[in-house]
Amino acid sequence: MKKIVVALFAVSAMGLSGCSTLQSLTNILSEGDAANAIKEALIIGSNFGANSLAQKGSFSKDILLKAILPQEVQKVVQTLDRLGLTTELNRFTNTLDNAAIDAASKSAPIFIDGIRHMSIRDAIGIVKNGGTAATDYLRRSVGDSLRGAVAPVMRSALNEYRIAQEWDKLVGPAKILLGNRAGLNLNLENILAVIITNEMFSKIEQQEISIRTNAQARTSATLQRVFGKDWNTTSTR
């Protein structure tokens, strides 16, 4: 009888030890878990950004005109308005908006691939820092390469929508008054790629904040585990 009691005690002790070990594991944040959760959150943000920017009117007339005519935009627009070309100008910016939307929707895989191959150093610190720490790290670490990768996509969209030809057609009647200001910026695809990339980062930031602050936005076990707890008061390894 005594042996049975001892055996039962040992089994109970093992069970309690197992529970304690399991509980301690759930209270530890590893670098691998943190990195996986960060990448997952950023990928969700990229998909959200692509879907949001694929909507008509995502890129306003003012933003687009300032991109292609950064210094002389007001003089050019005023001249076109004075010549009664406002309707044609709106048509042109709508076409440019379509090209930007097309490029933005095709940019999501570029962002996702960049995120998947991104080496996230100090992942635990990024999780603990809160706010938009993950997006900020993405912007710093691969922002330049992402902008460079988006530029050819933007160039294809500009060519598909015949932006240069549409612009020449628009400013043809105003070239005498506009002179050199009538030309499009030669780096248009790069400038618009920067705009698209910045807008994507903005959307990714929104999703990161949502995942950190809203339990319903944590749509996987990894996100729930990593972002559902304040790790500043809990063990990490």
Secondary structure, 3 states (H helix, E strand, C coil): CHHHHHHHHHHHHHHHHHHHHHHHHHCEECHHHHHHHHHHHHHHHHHHHHHHHCCCCCCCHHHHHHHHCCCCHHHHHHHHHHCCCHHHHHHHHHHHHHHHHHHHHCCHHHHHHHHHCCCCCCHHHHHHHCCCHHHHHHHHHHHHHHHHHHHHHHHHHHHHCCHHHHHHHHHHHHHHHHHHHHCCCCCHHHHHHHHHHHHHHHHHHHHHHHHHHCHHHCCCHHHHHHHCCCHHHCEEC
